[in-house]
Amino acid sequence: MDIGTGAGTVLAAGCVLWRRSPRGGGLEVALVHRPRYDDWSHPKGKLNHGEEALHGAVREVAEETGMGCAPGAALPTLHYMAKGRPKQVRYWAAEAVDHDETFVPNREVDRLVWLPPDAARLRLTYDHDRALIDALLHALRLP
């Protein structure tokens, strides 16, 4: 759905955060739970005024997960309505760096899980977020 990017559009950015599992090396995707909305999604958030989207995506990953990331390929930009306003969210594939198994809940995110792609698709709350898993696999050239 193309809503456009006119005045009043909420601009946001995020990452489909991935890693190789420490138990077997398979691909895992990070999902975050936001208690305010009781949903599971990819780390993302609104851009600060004048902030470049990629910078905002990396900042949001750090704020929501406590991890650094190495952004890679651009993924599809999502356009949808949120609270009656058009929203545009730009995404990148990003490999987690400087991560360990310790997640510290914060004001916005109370849980983080690492799941294989198929399980991540099932856990995600919104259909539009599921397509990003396929885009990640394509970007990483995985089946």
Buried (B, 14 or more C-beta within 10 A) or exposed (E): EEBEEEEEBBBBBBBBBBBEEEEEEEBBBBBBBBEEEEBBBBBBBBBEEEBEBBEBBBBBBBBBBBBBBEBBBBBEEBBEEEEEEBBBBBBBBBBBEEBEEEBEEEEBBBEBBBBEBEBBBEBBBBEBBBBBBEBBBEBBEEE
